[in-house]
Amino acid sequence: MINIEYVILLIAIGVVIYARRALDLAGSVFMVIMGIIIIFTAGFNWLLLIFVFLILGMLLTRYQHAYKKDIGVYEGTRTIKNVVSNGIVPFVLAAFGNPAGFIGSIAAATADTMASEVGVLQTPRLITTFKKVPPGTDGGISILGTTAGIIGSGIIGFFAYILGVYPDLTEALAIAVIAGTFGCFFDSVLGAVLEKRNYLTNEHVNLLATVAGALLGNLIGLVI
């Protein structure tokens, strides 16, 4: 019975997210469908960890939004493509009860989002050449953005422990910070090498970054 209550709550959250234009209709519906499956397979707390990522993303997207609009990097309403590229890997891992990979994938998505949204406030350097590039350039990194990404990864690790997704705080933080930071840098390398040349889209890069975070998260989970 309690799962039904969680489903009702999830649908209500989906409506609010759509009403606030954080996601478009298709993205909101797909998020709800994935969430329902996670509730009945992994549990509501696993879904809450994804919501931590979503909340951080929504807050930081709106941070300095006027400046971001001026330089043309403000995303505003995200679409189903964003939901799939950032959410499909955590969804699959949650459905199969893989906590280390789950944490690693969400940490990678969180680190990338926070690094991107905060990093545009500082002139970045291209990760492959370290030459200065305009904010928003594919593959651009900065000290400010990297710091924000690491902090975001740590937040995911902390909440993974608080929500009972992972039983040990130190290990949860290690998985999240290491896998999340790696996934973020992997995203930047793909952006500089492949996305910049239009071989991959931003959604492809985000998806591959979450895969990288999941793989490294699993590896760390095996050795610690």
Biotite code that builds the C-alpha atoms (Angstrom):
import biotite.structure as struc

atoms = struc.array([
    struc.Atom([0.000, 0.000, 0.000], chain_id="A", res_id=1, res_name="MET", atom_name="CA", element="C"),
    struc.Atom([2.839, 2.352, 0.873], chain_id="A", res_id=2, res_name="ILE", atom_name="CA", element="C"),
    struc.Atom([4.267, 2.017, -2.648], chain_id="A", res_id=3, res_name="ASN", atom_name="CA", element="C"),
    struc.Atom([0.984, 3.323, -4.067], chain_id="A", res_id=4, res_name="ILE", atom_name="CA", element="C"),
    struc.Atom([1.291, 6.377, -1.844], chain_id="A", res_id=5, res_name="GLU", atom_name="CA", element="C"),
    struc.Atom([4.819, 6.920, -3.156], chain_id="A", res_id=6, res_name="TYR", atom_name="CA", element="C"),
    struc.Atom([3.553, 6.621, -6.728], chain_id="A", res_id=7, res_name="VAL", atom_name="CA", element="C"),
    struc.Atom([0.907, 9.273, -6.063], chain_id="A", res_id=8, res_name="ILE", atom_name="CA", element="C"),
    struc.Atom([3.578, 11.507, -4.544], chain_id="A", res_id=9, res_name="LEU", atom_name="CA", element="C"),
    struc.Atom([5.841, 10.913, -7.550], chain_id="A", res_id=10, res_name="LEU", atom_name="CA", element="C"),
    struc.Atom([3.092, 11.872, -9.978], chain_id="A", res_id=11, res_name="ILE", atom_name="CA", element="C"),
    struc.Atom([2.450, 15.043, -7.973], chain_id="A", res_id=12, res_name="ALA", atom_name="CA", element="C"),
    struc.Atom([6.154, 15.894, -8.117], chain_id="A", res_id=13, res_name="ILE", atom_name="CA", element="C"),
    struc.Atom([6.129, 15.268, -11.868], chain_id="A", res_id=14, res_name="GLY", atom_name="CA", element="C"),
    struc.Atom([3.238, 17.696, -12.265], chain_id="A", res_id=15, res_name="VAL", atom_name="CA", element="C"),
    struc.Atom([5.064, 20.350, -10.235], chain_id="A", res_id=16, res_name="VAL", atom_name="CA", element="C"),
    struc.Atom([8.267, 19.885, -12.230], chain_id="A", res_id=17, res_name="ILE", atom_name="CA", element="C"),
    struc.Atom([6.334, 20.256, -15.483], chain_id="A", res_id=18, res_name="TYR", atom_name="CA", element="C"),
    struc.Atom([4.400, 23.261, -14.172], chain_id="A", res_id=19, res_name="ALA", atom_name="CA", element="C"),
    struc.Atom([7.652, 24.973, -13.218], chain_id="A", res_id=20, res_name="ARG", atom_name="CA", element="C"),
    struc.Atom([8.997, 24.226, -16.716], chain_id="A", res_id=21, res_name="ARG", atom_name="CA", element="C"),
    struc.Atom([11.999, 22.379, -15.397], chain_id="A", res_id=22, res_name="ALA", atom_name="CA", element="C"),
    struc.Atom([11.083, 19.538, -17.801], chain_id="A", res_id=23, res_name="LEU", atom_name="CA", element="C"),
    struc.Atom([8.833, 19.406, -20.833], chain_id="A", res_id=24, res_name="ASP", atom_name="CA", element="C"),
    struc.Atom([5.764, 17.153, -20.873], chain_id="A", res_id=25, res_name="LEU", atom_name="CA", element="C"),
    struc.Atom([7.472, 14.134, -22.449], chain_id="A", res_id=26, res_name="ALA", atom_name="CA", element="C"),
    struc.Atom([10.411, 14.443, -20.061], chain_id="A", res_id=27, res_name="GLY", atom_name="CA", element="C"),
    struc.Atom([8.118, 14.711, -17.033], chain_id="A", res_id=28, res_name="SER", atom_name="CA", element="C"),
    struc.Atom([6.065, 11.668, -18.085], chain_id="A", res_id=29, res_name="VAL", atom_name="CA", element="C"),
    struc.Atom([9.157, 9.573, -18.771], chain_id="A", res_id=30, res_name="PHE", atom_name="CA", element="C"),
    struc.Atom([10.638, 10.593, -15.424], chain_id="A", res_id=31, res_name="MET", atom_name="CA", element="C"),
    struc.Atom([7.470, 9.455, -13.657], chain_id="A", res_id=32, res_name="VAL", atom_name="CA", element="C"),
    struc.Atom([7.465, 6.110, -15.492], chain_id="A", res_id=33, res_name="ILE", atom_name="CA", element="C"),
    struc.Atom([11.104, 5.451, -14.598], chain_id="A", res_id=34, res_name="MET", atom_name="CA", element="C"),
    struc.Atom([10.409, 6.519, -11.036], chain_id="A", res_id=35, res_name="GLY", atom_name="CA", element="C"),
    struc.Atom([7.489, 4.131, -10.645], chain_id="A", res_id=36, res_name="ILE", atom_name="CA", element="C"),
    struc.Atom([9.623, 1.213, -11.800], chain_id="A", res_id=37, res_name="ILE", atom_name="CA", element="C"),
    struc.Atom([12.403, 2.197, -9.369], chain_id="A", res_id=38, res_name="ILE", atom_name="CA", element="C"),
    struc.Atom([9.909, 2.388, -6.487], chain_id="A", res_id=39, res_name="ILE", atom_name="CA", element="C"),
    struc.Atom([8.718, -1.169, -7.095], chain_id="A", res_id=40, res_name="PHE", atom_name="CA", element="C"),
    struc.Atom([12.181, -2.621, -7.768], chain_id="A", res_id=41, res_name="THR", atom_name="CA", element="C"),
    struc.Atom([14.761, -0.782, -5.666], chain_id="A", res_id=42, res_name="ALA", atom_name="CA", element="C"),
    struc.Atom([12.636, 1.314, -3.339], chain_id="A", res_id=43, res_name="GLY", atom_name="CA", element="C"),
    struc.Atom([11.615, 4.924, -2.855], chain_id="A", res_id=44, res_name="PHE", atom_name="CA", element="C"),
    struc.Atom([14.908, 5.953, -1.221], chain_id="A", res_id=45, res_name="ASN", atom_name="CA", element="C"),
    struc.Atom([16.827, 5.090, -4.386], chain_id="A", res_id=46, res_name="TRP", atom_name="CA", element="C"),
    struc.Atom([14.479, 7.372, -6.290], chain_id="A", res_id=47, res_name="LEU", atom_name="CA", element="C"),
    struc.Atom([15.083, 10.132, -3.743], chain_id="A", res_id=48, res_name="LEU", atom_name="CA", element="C"),
    struc.Atom([18.783, 10.057, -4.596], chain_id="A", res_id=49, res_name="LEU", atom_name="CA", element="C"),
    struc.Atom([17.884, 10.821, -8.209], chain_id="A", res_id=50, res_name="ILE", atom_name="CA", element="C"),
    struc.Atom([15.731, 13.682, -6.960], chain_id="A", res_id=51, res_name="PHE", atom_name="CA", element="C"),
    struc.Atom([18.758, 15.092, -5.135], chain_id="A", res_id=52, res_name="VAL", atom_name="CA", element="C"),
    struc.Atom([20.450, 15.293, -8.539], chain_id="A", res_id=53, res_name="PHE", atom_name="CA", element="C"),
    struc.Atom([17.347, 16.869, -10.132], chain_id="A", res_id=54, res_name="LEU", atom_name="CA", element="C"),
    struc.Atom([16.981, 19.479, -7.390], chain_id="A", res_id=55, res_name="ILE", atom_name="CA", element="C"),
    struc.Atom([20.654, 20.452, -7.568], chain_id="A", res_id=56, res_name="LEU", atom_name="CA", element="C"),
    struc.Atom([20.370, 20.709, -11.348], chain_id="A", res_id=57, res_name="GLY", atom_name="CA", element="C"),
    struc.Atom([17.250, 22.878, -11.232], chain_id="A", res_id=58, res_name="MET", atom_name="CA", element="C"),
    struc.Atom([18.714, 25.221, -8.611], chain_id="A", res_id=59, res_name="LEU", atom_name="CA", element="C"),
    struc.Atom([22.021, 25.690, -10.396], chain_id="A", res_id=60, res_name="LEU", atom_name="CA", element="C"),
    struc.Atom([20.432, 26.049, -13.826], chain_id="A", res_id=61, res_name="THR", atom_name="CA", element="C"),
    struc.Atom([18.646, 29.134, -12.529], chain_id="A", res_id=62, res_name="ARG", atom_name="CA", element="C"),
    struc.Atom([21.745, 30.452, -10.780], chain_id="A", res_id=63, res_name="TYR", atom_name="CA", element="C"),
    struc.Atom([22.964, 33.564, -12.629], chain_id="A", res_id=64, res_name="GLN", atom_name="CA", element="C"),
    struc.Atom([20.424, 32.770, -15.359], chain_id="A", res_id=65, res_name="HIS", atom_name="CA", element="C"),
    struc.Atom([20.489, 36.321, -16.752], chain_id="A", res_id=66, res_name="ALA", atom_name="CA", element="C"),
    struc.Atom([24.232, 36.072, -17.381], chain_id="A", res_id=67, res_name="TYR", atom_name="CA", element="C"),
    struc.Atom([23.820, 32.605, -18.879], chain_id="A", res_id=68, res_name="LYS", atom_name="CA", element="C"),
    struc.Atom([21.147, 33.926, -21.236], chain_id="A", res_id=69, res_name="LYS", atom_name="CA", element="C"),
    struc.Atom([23.441, 36.743, -22.303], chain_id="A", res_id=70, res_name="ASP", atom_name="CA", element="C"),
    struc.Atom([26.219, 34.338, -23.313], chain_id="A", res_id=71, res_name="ILE", atom_name="CA", element="C"),
    struc.Atom([23.773, 31.815, -24.812], chain_id="A", res_id=72, res_name="GLY", atom_name="CA", element="C"),
    struc.Atom([24.278, 28.849, -22.489], chain_id="A", res_id=73, res_name="VAL", atom_name="CA", element="C"),
    struc.Atom([21.038, 28.956, -20.479], chain_id="A", res_id=74, res_name="TYR", atom_name="CA", element="C"),
    struc.Atom([19.138, 25.697, -21.055], chain_id="A", res_id=75, res_name="GLU", atom_name="CA", element="C"),
    struc.Atom([15.860, 26.511, -19.317], chain_id="A", res_id=76, res_name="GLY", atom_name="CA", element="C"),
    struc.Atom([13.331, 23.730, -19.845], chain_id="A", res_id=77, res_name="THR", atom_name="CA", element="C"),
    struc.Atom([15.003, 20.370, -20.324], chain_id="A", res_id=78, res_name="ARG", atom_name="CA", element="C"),
    struc.Atom([13.534, 17.713, -22.587], chain_id="A", res_id=79, res_name="THR", atom_name="CA", element="C"),
    struc.Atom([13.073, 13.954, -22.624], chain_id="A", res_id=80, res_name="ILE", atom_name="CA", element="C"),
    struc.Atom([16.495, 13.712, -24.284], chain_id="A", res_id=81, res_name="LYS", atom_name="CA", element="C"),
    struc.Atom([18.068, 15.127, -21.120], chain_id="A", res_id=82, res_name="ASN", atom_name="CA", element="C"),
    struc.Atom([16.071, 12.729, -18.934], chain_id="A", res_id=83, res_name="VAL", atom_name="CA", element="C"),
    struc.Atom([17.131, 9.707, -20.975], chain_id="A", res_id=84, res_name="VAL", atom_name="CA", element="C"),
    struc.Atom([20.793, 10.695, -21.347], chain_id="A", res_id=85, res_name="SER", atom_name="CA", element="C"),
    struc.Atom([21.260, 11.418, -17.645], chain_id="A", res_id=86, res_name="ASN", atom_name="CA", element="C"),
    struc.Atom([18.721, 9.021, -16.178], chain_id="A", res_id=87, res_name="GLY", atom_name="CA", element="C"),
    struc.Atom([18.607, 5.784, -18.152], chain_id="A", res_id=88, res_name="ILE", atom_name="CA", element="C"),
    struc.Atom([21.835, 4.339, -16.696], chain_id="A", res_id=89, res_name="VAL", atom_name="CA", element="C"),
    struc.Atom([20.889, 5.038, -13.044], chain_id="A", res_id=90, res_name="PRO", atom_name="CA", element="C"),
    struc.Atom([17.406, 3.683, -13.807], chain_id="A", res_id=91, res_name="PHE", atom_name="CA", element="C"),
    struc.Atom([18.741, 0.367, -15.125], chain_id="A", res_id=92, res_name="VAL", atom_name="CA", element="C"),
    struc.Atom([21.212, -0.006, -12.258], chain_id="A", res_id=93, res_name="LEU", atom_name="CA", element="C"),
    struc.Atom([18.508, 0.751, -9.691], chain_id="A", res_id=94, res_name="ALA", atom_name="CA", element="C"),
    struc.Atom([16.167, -1.761, -11.274], chain_id="A", res_id=95, res_name="ALA", atom_name="CA", element="C"),
    struc.Atom([18.876, -4.433, -10.948], chain_id="A", res_id=96, res_name="PHE", atom_name="CA", element="C"),
    struc.Atom([19.873, -3.375, -7.435], chain_id="A", res_id=97, res_name="GLY", atom_name="CA", element="C"),
    struc.Atom([23.433, -2.232, -8.172], chain_id="A", res_id=98, res_name="ASN", atom_name="CA", element="C"),
    struc.Atom([24.195, 0.461, -5.557], chain_id="A", res_id=99, res_name="PRO", atom_name="CA", element="C"),
    struc.Atom([27.841, 1.238, -6.417], chain_id="A", res_id=100, res_name="ALA", atom_name="CA", element="C"),
    struc.Atom([27.158, 1.671, -10.121], chain_id="A", res_id=101, res_name="GLY", atom_name="CA", element="C"),
    struc.Atom([23.983, 3.592, -9.324], chain_id="A", res_id=102, res_name="PHE", atom_name="CA", element="C"),
    struc.Atom([25.850, 6.046, -7.109], chain_id="A", res_id=103, res_name="ILE", atom_name="CA", element="C"),
    struc.Atom([28.684, 6.387, -9.614], chain_id="A", res_id=104, res_name="GLY", atom_name="CA", element="C"),
    struc.Atom([26.349, 7.170, -12.504], chain_id="A", res_id=105, res_name="SER", atom_name="CA", element="C"),
    struc.Atom([24.340, 9.764, -10.576], chain_id="A", res_id=106, res_name="ILE", atom_name="CA", element="C"),
    struc.Atom([27.516, 11.317, -9.204], chain_id="A", res_id=107, res_name="ALA", atom_name="CA", element="C"),
    struc.Atom([28.881, 11.656, -12.753], chain_id="A", res_id=108, res_name="ALA", atom_name="CA", element="C"),
    struc.Atom([25.664, 13.318, -13.951], chain_id="A", res_id=109, res_name="ALA", atom_name="CA", element="C"),
    struc.Atom([25.628, 15.615, -10.927], chain_id="A", res_id=110, res_name="THR", atom_name="CA", element="C"),
    struc.Atom([29.285, 16.562, -11.229], chain_id="A", res_id=111, res_name="ALA", atom_name="CA", element="C"),
    struc.Atom([28.901, 17.365, -14.916], chain_id="A", res_id=112, res_name="ASP", atom_name="CA", element="C"),
    struc.Atom([25.757, 19.431, -14.356], chain_id="A", res_id=113, res_name="THR", atom_name="CA", element="C"),
    struc.Atom([27.217, 21.424, -11.477], chain_id="A", res_id=114, res_name="MET", atom_name="CA", element="C"),
    struc.Atom([30.533, 21.931, -13.251], chain_id="A", res_id=115, res_name="ALA", atom_name="CA", element="C"),
    struc.Atom([28.734, 23.182, -16.352], chain_id="A", res_id=116, res_name="SER", atom_name="CA", element="C"),
    struc.Atom([26.283, 25.470, -14.574], chain_id="A", res_id=117, res_name="GLU", atom_name="CA", element="C"),
    struc.Atom([28.839, 27.021, -12.217], chain_id="A", res_id=118, res_name="VAL", atom_name="CA", element="C"),
    struc.Atom([31.919, 26.793, -14.429], chain_id="A", res_id=119, res_name="GLY", atom_name="CA", element="C"),
    struc.Atom([30.522, 29.213, -17.033], chain_id="A", res_id=120, res_name="VAL", atom_name="CA", element="C"),
    struc.Atom([31.070, 32.009, -14.496], chain_id="A", res_id=121, res_name="LEU", atom_name="CA", element="C"),
    struc.Atom([34.827, 31.630, -15.020], chain_id="A", res_id=122, res_name="GLN", atom_name="CA", element="C"),
    struc.Atom([36.839, 31.631, -18.235], chain_id="A", res_id=123, res_name="THR", atom_name="CA", element="C"),
    struc.Atom([37.513, 27.942, -18.958], chain_id="A", res_id=124, res_name="PRO", atom_name="CA", element="C"),
    struc.Atom([40.362, 26.172, -20.677], chain_id="A", res_id=125, res_name="ARG", atom_name="CA", element="C"),
    struc.Atom([39.961, 23.381, -23.214], chain_id="A", res_id=126, res_name="LEU", atom_name="CA", element="C"),
    struc.Atom([40.760, 20.101, -21.486], chain_id="A", res_id=127, res_name="ILE", atom_name="CA", element="C"),
    struc.Atom([42.849, 18.810, -24.407], chain_id="A", res_id=128, res_name="THR", atom_name="CA", element="C"),
    struc.Atom([45.039, 21.890, -24.948], chain_id="A", res_id=129, res_name="THR", atom_name="CA", element="C"),
    struc.Atom([44.489, 24.032, -21.814], chain_id="A", res_id=130, res_name="PHE", atom_name="CA", element="C"),
    struc.Atom([44.012, 27.065, -24.047], chain_id="A", res_id=131, res_name="LYS", atom_name="CA", element="C"),
    struc.Atom([41.456, 29.613, -22.893], chain_id="A", res_id=132, res_name="LYS", atom_name="CA", element="C"),
    struc.Atom([38.065, 29.250, -24.593], chain_id="A", res_id=133, res_name="VAL", atom_name="CA", element="C"),
    struc.Atom([34.725, 31.081, -24.253], chain_id="A", res_id=134, res_name="PRO", atom_name="CA", element="C"),
    struc.Atom([32.368, 29.913, -21.456], chain_id="A", res_id=135, res_name="PRO", atom_name="CA", element="C"),
    struc.Atom([30.085, 27.139, -22.661], chain_id="A", res_id=136, res_name="GLY", atom_name="CA", element="C"),
    struc.Atom([32.644, 25.681, -25.092], chain_id="A", res_id=137, res_name="THR", atom_name="CA", element="C"),
    struc.Atom([32.427, 21.889, -25.396], chain_id="A", res_id=138, res_name="ASP", atom_name="CA", element="C"),
    struc.Atom([35.285, 20.403, -23.401], chain_id="A", res_id=139, res_name="GLY", atom_name="CA", element="C"),
    struc.Atom([35.975, 23.548, -21.416], chain_id="A", res_id=140, res_name="GLY", atom_name="CA", element="C"),
    struc.Atom([37.003, 23.133, -17.781], chain_id="A", res_id=141, res_name="ILE", atom_name="CA", element="C"),
    struc.Atom([37.740, 25.569, -14.973], chain_id="A", res_id=142, res_name="SER", atom_name="CA", element="C"),
    struc.Atom([38.869, 25.451, -11.356], chain_id="A", res_id=143, res_name="ILE", atom_name="CA", element="C"),
    struc.Atom([35.506, 26.837, -10.263], chain_id="A", res_id=144, res_name="LEU", atom_name="CA", element="C"),
    struc.Atom([33.531, 24.314, -12.297], chain_id="A", res_id=145, res_name="GLY", atom_name="CA", element="C"),
    struc.Atom([35.718, 21.378, -11.253], chain_id="A", res_id=146, res_name="THR", atom_name="CA", element="C"),
    struc.Atom([35.354, 22.331, -7.599], chain_id="A", res_id=147, res_name="THR", atom_name="CA", element="C"),
    struc.Atom([31.583, 22.548, -7.978], chain_id="A", res_id=148, res_name="ALA", atom_name="CA", element="C"),
    struc.Atom([31.543, 19.140, -9.666], chain_id="A", res_id=149, res_name="GLY", atom_name="CA", element="C"),
    struc.Atom([33.535, 17.522, -6.866], chain_id="A", res_id=150, res_name="ILE", atom_name="CA", element="C"),
    struc.Atom([31.238, 19.064, -4.262], chain_id="A", res_id=151, res_name="ILE", atom_name="CA", element="C"),
    struc.Atom([28.210, 17.802, -6.206], chain_id="A", res_id=152, res_name="GLY", atom_name="CA", element="C"),
    struc.Atom([29.654, 14.292, -6.262], chain_id="A", res_id=153, res_name="SER", atom_name="CA", element="C"),
    struc.Atom([30.228, 14.462, -2.528], chain_id="A", res_id=154, res_name="GLY", atom_name="CA", element="C"),
    struc.Atom([26.630, 15.526, -1.946], chain_id="A", res_id=155, res_name="ILE", atom_name="CA", element="C"),
    struc.Atom([25.450, 12.447, -3.835], chain_id="A", res_id=156, res_name="ILE", atom_name="CA", element="C"),
    struc.Atom([27.709, 10.200, -1.764], chain_id="A", res_id=157, res_name="GLY", atom_name="CA", element="C"),
    struc.Atom([26.485, 11.770, 1.465], chain_id="A", res_id=158, res_name="PHE", atom_name="CA", element="C"),
    struc.Atom([22.819, 11.337, 0.587], chain_id="A", res_id=159, res_name="PHE", atom_name="CA", element="C"),
    struc.Atom([23.435, 7.808, -0.688], chain_id="A", res_id=160, res_name="ALA", atom_name="CA", element="C"),
    struc.Atom([24.460, 6.965, 2.866], chain_id="A", res_id=161, res_name="TYR", atom_name="CA", element="C"),
    struc.Atom([21.722, 9.009, 4.555], chain_id="A", res_id=162, res_name="ILE", atom_name="CA", element="C"),
    struc.Atom([19.038, 7.387, 2.394], chain_id="A", res_id=163, res_name="LEU", atom_name="CA", element="C"),
    struc.Atom([20.383, 3.897, 3.012], chain_id="A", res_id=164, res_name="GLY", atom_name="CA", element="C"),
    struc.Atom([21.384, 3.243, -0.588], chain_id="A", res_id=165, res_name="VAL", atom_name="CA", element="C"),
    struc.Atom([24.906, 2.438, 0.601], chain_id="A", res_id=166, res_name="TYR", atom_name="CA", element="C"),
    struc.Atom([25.684, 1.306, 4.173], chain_id="A", res_id=167, res_name="PRO", atom_name="CA", element="C"),
    struc.Atom([29.106, 2.936, 4.709], chain_id="A", res_id=168, res_name="ASP", atom_name="CA", element="C"),
    struc.Atom([29.572, 6.715, 4.552], chain_id="A", res_id=169, res_name="LEU", atom_name="CA", element="C"),
    struc.Atom([33.289, 6.679, 3.726], chain_id="A", res_id=170, res_name="THR", atom_name="CA", element="C"),
    struc.Atom([32.828, 4.157, 0.927], chain_id="A", res_id=171, res_name="GLU", atom_name="CA", element="C"),
    struc.Atom([29.787, 5.993, -0.434], chain_id="A", res_id=172, res_name="ALA", atom_name="CA", element="C"),
    struc.Atom([31.775, 9.230, -0.562], chain_id="A", res_id=173, res_name="LEU", atom_name="CA", element="C"),
    struc.Atom([34.747, 7.497, -2.194], chain_id="A", res_id=174, res_name="ALA", atom_name="CA", element="C"),
    struc.Atom([32.570, 5.936, -4.886], chain_id="A", res_id=175, res_name="ILE", atom_name="CA", element="C"),
    struc.Atom([30.701, 9.160, -5.569], chain_id="A", res_id=176, res_name="ALA", atom_name="CA", element="C"),
    struc.Atom([33.625, 11.580, -5.575], chain_id="A", res_id=177, res_name="VAL", atom_name="CA", element="C"),
    struc.Atom([36.049, 9.427, -7.561], chain_id="A", res_id=178, res_name="ILE", atom_name="CA", element="C"),
    struc.Atom([33.518, 8.090, -10.090], chain_id="A", res_id=179, res_name="ALA", atom_name="CA", element="C"),
    struc.Atom([31.705, 11.408, -10.334], chain_id="A", res_id=180, res_name="GLY", atom_name="CA", element="C"),
    struc.Atom([34.861, 13.425, -10.930], chain_id="A", res_id=181, res_name="THR", atom_name="CA", element="C"),
    struc.Atom([36.117, 10.905, -13.471], chain_id="A", res_id=182, res_name="PHE", atom_name="CA", element="C"),
    struc.Atom([32.781, 10.943, -15.286], chain_id="A", res_id=183, res_name="GLY", atom_name="CA", element="C"),
    struc.Atom([32.847, 14.731, -15.373], chain_id="A", res_id=184, res_name="CYS", atom_name="CA", element="C"),
    struc.Atom([36.344, 14.848, -16.910], chain_id="A", res_id=185, res_name="PHE", atom_name="CA", element="C"),
    struc.Atom([35.408, 12.034, -19.302], chain_id="A", res_id=186, res_name="PHE", atom_name="CA", element="C"),
    struc.Atom([32.452, 14.158, -20.412], chain_id="A", res_id=187, res_name="ASP", atom_name="CA", element="C"),
    struc.Atom([34.793, 17.084, -21.047], chain_id="A", res_id=188, res_name="SER", atom_name="CA", element="C"),
    struc.Atom([37.213, 14.970, -23.094], chain_id="A", res_id=189, res_name="VAL", atom_name="CA", element="C"),
    struc.Atom([34.374, 13.631, -25.235], chain_id="A", res_id=190, res_name="LEU", atom_name="CA", element="C"),
    struc.Atom([33.079, 17.164, -25.614], chain_id="A", res_id=191, res_name="GLY", atom_name="CA", element="C"),
    struc.Atom([36.446, 18.500, -26.773], chain_id="A", res_id=192, res_name="ALA", atom_name="CA", element="C"),
    struc.Atom([37.309, 15.602, -29.086], chain_id="A", res_id=193, res_name="VAL", atom_name="CA", element="C"),
    struc.Atom([33.992, 14.344, -30.473], chain_id="A", res_id=194, res_name="LEU", atom_name="CA", element="C"),
    struc.Atom([31.109, 16.684, -29.638], chain_id="A", res_id=195, res_name="GLU", atom_name="CA", element="C"),
    struc.Atom([33.023, 19.733, -30.838], chain_id="A", res_id=196, res_name="LYS", atom_name="CA", element="C"),
    struc.Atom([33.393, 18.014, -34.220], chain_id="A", res_id=197, res_name="ARG", atom_name="CA", element="C"),
    struc.Atom([29.711, 17.014, -34.268], chain_id="A", res_id=198, res_name="ASN", atom_name="CA", element="C"),
    struc.Atom([30.477, 13.293, -34.025], chain_id="A", res_id=199, res_name="TYR", atom_name="CA", element="C"),
    struc.Atom([28.420, 13.132, -30.829], chain_id="A", res_id=200, res_name="LEU", atom_name="CA", element="C"),
    struc.Atom([25.596, 15.231, -29.426], chain_id="A", res_id=201, res_name="THR", atom_name="CA", element="C"),
    struc.Atom([25.489, 16.586, -25.894], chain_id="A", res_id=202, res_name="ASN", atom_name="CA", element="C"),
    struc.Atom([23.022, 13.834, -24.988], chain_id="A", res_id=203, res_name="GLU", atom_name="CA", element="C"),
    struc.Atom([25.385, 11.137, -26.262], chain_id="A", res_id=204, res_name="HIS", atom_name="CA", element="C"),
    struc.Atom([28.216, 12.624, -24.217], chain_id="A", res_id=205, res_name="VAL", atom_name="CA", element="C"),
    struc.Atom([26.086, 12.800, -21.062], chain_id="A", res_id=206, res_name="ASN", atom_name="CA", element="C"),
    struc.Atom([24.994, 9.192, -21.508], chain_id="A", res_id=207, res_name="LEU", atom_name="CA", element="C"),
    struc.Atom([28.565, 7.952, -21.966], chain_id="A", res_id=208, res_name="LEU", atom_name="CA", element="C"),
    struc.Atom([29.690, 9.934, -18.931], chain_id="A", res_id=209, res_name="ALA", atom_name="CA", element="C"),
    struc.Atom([27.088, 8.209, -16.741], chain_id="A", res_id=210, res_name="THR", atom_name="CA", element="C"),
    struc.Atom([28.207, 4.850, -18.136], chain_id="A", res_id=211, res_name="VAL", atom_name="CA", element="C"),
    struc.Atom([31.809, 5.713, -17.247], chain_id="A", res_id=212, res_name="ALA", atom_name="CA", element="C"),
    struc.Atom([30.755, 6.776, -13.760], chain_id="A", res_id=213, res_name="GLY", atom_name="CA", element="C"),
    struc.Atom([28.797, 3.567, -13.281], chain_id="A", res_id=214, res_name="ALA", atom_name="CA", element="C"),
    struc.Atom([31.674, 1.352, -14.416], chain_id="A", res_id=215, res_name="LEU", atom_name="CA", element="C"),
    struc.Atom([34.196, 3.087, -12.179], chain_id="A", res_id=216, res_name="LEU", atom_name="CA", element="C"),
    struc.Atom([31.711, 3.106, -9.298], chain_id="A", res_id=217, res_name="GLY", atom_name="CA", element="C"),
    struc.Atom([31.348, -0.664, -9.599], chain_id="A", res_id=218, res_name="ASN", atom_name="CA", element="C"),
    struc.Atom([35.118, -1.101, -9.738], chain_id="A", res_id=219, res_name="LEU", atom_name="CA", element="C"),
    struc.Atom([35.618, 0.996, -6.623], chain_id="A", res_id=220, res_name="ILE", atom_name="CA", element="C"),
    struc.Atom([32.833, -0.909, -4.901], chain_id="A", res_id=221, res_name="GLY", atom_name="CA", element="C"),
    struc.Atom([34.680, -4.158, -5.545], chain_id="A", res_id=222, res_name="LEU", atom_name="CA", element="C"),
    struc.Atom([38.038, -3.034, -4.186], chain_id="A", res_id=223, res_name="VAL", atom_name="CA", element="C"),
    struc.Atom([37.057, -1.089, -1.069], chain_id="A", res_id=224, res_name="ILE", atom_name="CA", element="C"),
])
